[in-house]
């Protein structure tokens, strides 16, 4: 079996990590998708980006998806016990990006997972890279599994690490709709993580452990908005990061004061409200004032190769 002929089109969902108290463990896939088309060529590298991230289309071999493709090809060569001999020398990459960058909606995880899934579809030994190995590789590249897990599996996921590598479980959630409030402001994940203290009070850690357990129960058992409001309370990261995103912190506080379960999405600054958009319009009039509102469904499917649909070519 040889390398796949023709382009491969991969669709990856946006994700929201943490969901309040589930720091570095809980994640949710959302119905905002990037489409990535990869084609092997005889030589050279061509990158075309439409939408978010168009400004980095000229990075060449430093482009994140290109680096992931190369690394996944190498991993598959190792798994197959072969070298790169016979590998086509060129790549053509086309991206249609809808997931906002540096906003806490998993754009880097979507790019990483897209590269892994595309490489697996193109490589003659792609079947050797199972779901567990794909999660391991994605986590190695991203650094933590909370965003890559729902991007791979879809739905609500709990991810954790063990000495043997990262693992995940996918859960069926009763929540079907959320609303994301996305500001113009960007925030690098590295900066957001740099604001976190090395230690936290024992009481805060205990409170978050209880809230995270309650959150899983609320999301999977349909326990009601009042329980979900309590379940999304966080003491580990959001307050520490607030100085880097004061408008987002203020919006979360305003929504929660009105009884709406709201959290910072991932490292921020996007705000995620566990309710439909129509229920929060009067509380959050930010839209059109430097903010975009995205009414979203929970994406039940993770990253996948799209077949039977047109490619990105005009």
C-alpha positions as CSV (number, residue, x, y, z in Angstrom):
1,X,0.0,0.0,0.0
2,X,1.4,3.4,-1.0
3,X,1.0,7.0,-0.1
4,X,-2.5,8.4,-0.7
5,X,-3.1,10.0,-4.0
6,X,-4.9,13.3,-4.1
7,X,-5.7,15.8,-1.4
8,X,-7.0,14.9,2.1
9,X,-9.5,17.3,3.7
10,X,-9.7,17.3,7.5
11,X,-12.3,19.1,9.6
12,X,-11.4,20.0,13.2
13,X,-13.7,21.5,15.9
14,X,-13.0,24.4,18.2
15,X,-12.7,23.5,21.9
16,X,-13.1,25.1,25.2
17,X,-10.9,23.8,28.0
18,X,-11.2,24.0,31.8
19,X,-14.9,24.9,31.8
20,X,-14.3,26.7,35.1
21,X,-13.0,24.3,37.8
22,X,-11.7,21.5,35.5
23,X,-8.3,23.0,35.0
24,X,-6.2,21.1,32.5
25,X,-8.6,18.2,32.5
26,X,-12.1,19.0,31.2
27,X,-12.8,20.0,27.6
28,X,-15.8,20.5,25.2
29,X,-15.8,20.4,21.4
30,X,-17.8,23.2,19.7
31,X,-19.5,23.6,16.3
32,X,-16.9,26.1,14.9
33,X,-14.6,24.3,12.5
34,X,-11.3,24.7,10.6
35,X,-10.9,22.9,7.3
36,X,-7.4,21.8,6.3
37,X,-6.5,20.2,3.0
38,X,-3.2,18.5,2.5
39,X,-1.7,17.2,-0.7
40,X,1.6,15.5,-1.4
41,X,3.6,16.8,-4.3
42,X,6.8,16.0,-6.0
43,X,8.6,18.9,-4.3
44,X,8.4,22.3,-2.7
45,X,6.0,23.7,-0.1
46,X,2.9,25.8,-0.8
47,X,0.7,27.2,2.0
48,X,-2.6,29.1,1.5
49,X,-4.6,30.3,4.4
50,X,-8.1,31.8,4.2
51,X,-9.5,33.5,7.4
52,X,-7.8,33.3,10.8
53,X,-4.0,33.0,10.7
54,X,-3.6,34.3,7.2
55,X,-0.7,36.4,8.4
56,X,1.4,33.4,9.1
57,X,0.9,31.7,5.8
58,X,4.5,32.6,4.8
59,X,6.2,30.8,7.7
60,X,7.1,27.8,5.5
61,X,8.5,24.9,7.4
62,X,7.8,26.8,10.7
63,X,4.1,26.8,10.1
64,X,2.5,24.7,12.9
65,X,0.6,22.3,10.7
66,X,3.6,21.7,8.5
67,X,5.7,20.9,11.5
68,X,3.0,18.5,12.8
69,X,2.7,16.8,9.4
70,X,6.5,16.2,9.3
71,X,6.6,14.9,12.9
72,X,3.7,12.6,12.3
73,X,5.2,11.2,9.2
74,X,8.4,10.5,11.2
75,X,6.4,8.8,14.0
76,X,4.6,6.6,11.5
77,X,8.0,5.7,9.9
78,X,9.2,4.6,13.3
79,X,6.1,2.6,14.0
80,X,6.3,0.9,10.6
81,X,10.1,0.3,11.0
82,X,10.8,2.1,7.8
83,X,12.7,5.3,6.9
84,X,11.5,8.3,4.9
85,X,12.7,6.7,1.6
86,X,9.9,6.9,-1.0
87,X,8.1,9.8,0.8
88,X,7.0,12.4,-1.6
89,X,9.2,15.5,-1.2
90,X,6.6,18.3,-1.4
91,X,3.5,19.5,0.4
92,X,0.6,21.7,-0.6
93,X,-1.4,23.0,2.4
94,X,-4.7,24.9,2.2
95,X,-6.5,26.1,5.3
96,X,-9.9,27.7,5.8
97,X,-9.7,28.8,9.4
98,X,-12.8,29.9,11.4
99,X,-11.6,29.3,14.9
100,X,-10.3,32.6,16.4
101,X,-6.6,32.6,17.2
102,X,-5.2,33.2,20.7
103,X,-8.7,33.6,22.2
104,X,-9.1,30.4,24.3
105,X,-11.0,28.3,21.7
106,X,-8.3,25.7,20.9
107,X,-7.0,27.0,17.6
108,X,-3.5,25.5,18.1
109,X,-5.0,22.2,19.2
110,X,-7.2,22.2,16.1
111,X,-4.1,22.8,13.9
112,X,-2.1,20.1,15.7
113,X,-4.9,17.5,15.4
114,X,-5.6,18.4,11.8
115,X,-1.9,17.7,11.0
116,X,-1.9,14.4,12.8
117,X,-5.2,13.2,11.2
118,X,-4.1,14.3,7.7
119,X,-0.7,12.6,8.0
120,X,-2.4,9.4,9.2
121,X,-4.7,9.5,6.2
122,X,-1.8,10.1,3.7
123,X,0.9,7.7,5.1
124,X,0.8,4.1,3.9
125,X,1.2,2.9,7.5
126,X,-1.4,5.3,8.9
127,X,-3.4,2.6,10.5
128,X,-0.6,2.1,13.0
129,X,-1.3,5.4,14.6
130,X,-4.3,4.5,16.7
131,X,-6.4,6.9,18.8
132,X,-4.2,6.4,21.9
133,X,-1.0,7.1,19.9
134,X,-2.6,10.1,18.2
135,X,-3.6,11.5,21.7
136,X,0.0,10.9,22.9
137,X,1.5,12.7,19.9
138,X,-0.9,15.6,20.1
139,X,-0.2,16.0,23.8
140,X,3.5,15.9,23.3
141,X,3.2,18.8,20.8
142,X,0.6,20.9,22.7
143,X,2.0,20.3,26.2
144,X,-1.3,19.3,27.9
145,X,-4.3,17.1,26.8
146,X,-7.3,19.2,27.8
147,X,-7.9,20.8,24.3
148,X,-6.6,18.1,22.0
149,X,-8.8,15.4,23.7
150,X,-12.2,16.9,22.7
151,X,-10.7,18.0,19.4
152,X,-9.9,14.3,18.7
153,X,-13.0,12.7,20.3
154,X,-15.7,15.3,20.1
155,X,-18.2,16.0,22.9
156,X,-17.3,16.4,26.5
157,X,-14.0,14.8,27.6
158,X,-12.0,14.3,30.7
159,X,-8.3,14.0,30.1
160,X,-5.4,13.1,32.4
161,X,-1.8,12.0,32.2
162,X,-0.2,8.8,33.6
163,X,3.4,7.5,33.6
164,X,2.3,5.6,30.4
165,X,1.0,8.7,28.7
166,X,-2.2,10.8,28.4
167,X,-5.6,9.2,28.5
168,X,-9.2,10.4,27.9
169,X,-12.8,9.4,28.4
170,X,-15.6,10.9,26.3
171,X,-18.9,11.6,28.1
172,X,-22.4,12.2,26.8
173,X,-23.5,15.7,27.8
174,X,-27.0,17.0,28.3
175,X,-25.8,20.5,27.4
176,X,-26.3,21.0,23.6
177,X,-25.9,24.8,23.2
178,X,-23.4,27.4,24.5
179,X,-22.7,31.0,23.7
180,X,-19.1,32.2,23.1
181,X,-18.3,35.9,23.5
182,X,-15.0,36.6,21.7
183,X,-13.2,39.9,22.2
184,X,-10.9,41.6,19.7
185,X,-8.1,41.3,22.3
186,X,-5.8,38.3,22.0
187,X,-4.0,36.6,24.8
188,X,-1.1,34.1,24.4
189,X,-1.5,30.9,26.4
190,X,2.0,31.2,27.6
191,X,1.3,34.7,29.2
192,X,-1.9,33.4,30.8
193,X,-0.1,30.4,32.3
194,X,2.7,32.7,33.5
195,X,0.2,34.5,35.8
196,X,-0.6,31.4,37.8
197,X,1.0,30.9,41.2
198,X,3.2,27.9,41.9
199,X,1.0,27.0,45.0
200,X,-2.6,27.7,46.0
201,X,-4.4,27.5,49.3
202,X,-5.5,24.0,50.3
203,X,-9.1,25.2,50.7
204,X,-9.1,26.5,47.1
205,X,-7.8,23.2,45.8
206,X,-10.4,21.3,47.8
207,X,-13.2,23.5,46.6
208,X,-12.2,23.1,42.9
209,X,-12.0,19.3,43.3
210,X,-15.6,19.3,44.5
211,X,-16.8,21.7,41.9
212,X,-15.1,19.7,39.1
213,X,-16.9,16.6,40.2
214,X,-20.2,18.4,40.4
215,X,-19.6,19.9,37.0
216,X,-19.3,16.5,35.4
217,X,-22.5,15.4,37.1
218,X,-24.2,18.6,36.0
219,X,-23.1,18.4,32.4
220,X,-24.0,14.7,32.0
221,X,-27.1,14.5,34.2
222,X,-29.0,17.7,33.3
223,X,-29.1,18.9,36.9
224,X,-30.3,22.4,36.0
225,X,-28.9,25.9,35.7
226,X,-28.7,26.6,39.4
227,X,-26.5,23.5,40.0
228,X,-24.5,24.3,36.9
229,X,-23.9,27.8,38.2
230,X,-22.4,26.4,41.4
231,X,-20.5,23.7,39.4
232,X,-18.7,26.2,37.2
233,X,-17.2,28.2,40.2
234,X,-13.4,28.3,40.0
235,X,-10.7,29.3,42.4
236,X,-7.5,28.0,40.7
237,X,-6.9,30.1,37.6
238,X,-9.5,32.6,36.5
239,X,-9.0,35.2,39.3
240,X,-5.2,35.0,38.8
241,X,-5.5,35.6,35.1
242,X,-8.1,38.4,35.4
243,X,-5.5,41.3,35.3
244,X,-4.6,40.2,31.7
245,X,-8.3,40.3,30.6
246,X,-10.3,42.7,32.8
247,X,-13.2,43.1,30.4
248,X,-13.6,39.3,30.1
249,X,-13.4,38.9,33.9
250,X,-16.0,41.6,34.3
251,X,-18.4,40.0,31.8
252,X,-18.1,36.6,33.6
253,X,-18.9,38.3,36.9
254,X,-21.9,40.1,35.4
255,X,-23.3,37.0,33.8
256,X,-22.8,34.9,36.9
257,X,-24.5,37.6,39.1
258,X,-27.5,37.3,36.8
259,X,-27.6,33.5,37.3
260,X,-25.9,32.5,34.1
261,X,-23.2,29.8,34.3
262,X,-20.3,31.5,32.6
263,X,-16.5,30.9,32.6
264,X,-13.3,31.9,30.9
265,X,-12.8,29.6,27.9
266,X,-9.4,27.9,28.1
267,X,-6.7,30.5,28.8
268,X,-9.0,33.3,27.6
269,X,-10.1,35.9,26.9
270,X,-13.2,34.4,25.3
271,X,-16.1,34.0,27.7
272,X,-18.3,30.9,27.5
273,X,-21.9,31.0,28.8
274,X,-23.8,27.7,29.2
275,X,-27.0,29.0,27.8
276,X,-28.5,30.0,24.4
277,X,-27.6,33.4,23.0
278,X,-31.2,34.8,23.4
279,X,-31.1,34.3,27.1
280,X,-28.1,36.5,27.7
281,X,-28.5,39.3,25.1
282,X,-29.9,41.8,27.7
283,X,-27.1,41.0,30.1
284,X,-24.2,41.1,27.7
285,X,-24.7,44.0,25.2
286,X,-21.0,43.8,24.2
287,X,-21.7,42.5,20.7
288,X,-20.7,45.0,18.1
289,X,-18.6,46.8,20.7
290,X,-15.3,45.0,20.1
291,X,-16.9,41.6,20.8
292,X,-18.4,38.9,18.6
293,X,-21.1,36.5,19.7
294,X,-21.0,32.9,18.5
295,X,-24.1,30.8,19.4
296,X,-22.6,27.3,19.2
297,X,-23.7,23.7,19.5
298,X,-21.6,21.0,21.2
299,X,-19.8,19.2,18.5
300,X,-20.5,15.5,18.9
301,X,-17.8,14.5,16.4
302,X,-14.1,15.2,16.7
303,X,-11.6,15.7,13.9
304,X,-12.2,13.6,10.9
305,X,-11.4,13.2,7.2
306,X,-14.2,14.7,5.2
307,X,-15.3,12.6,2.2
308,X,-18.1,13.3,-0.3
309,X,-17.7,17.0,0.0
310,X,-16.0,19.6,-2.2
311,X,-12.4,20.5,-1.4
312,X,-11.2,24.0,-0.6
313,X,-10.3,24.7,-4.2
314,X,-12.4,27.4,-5.8
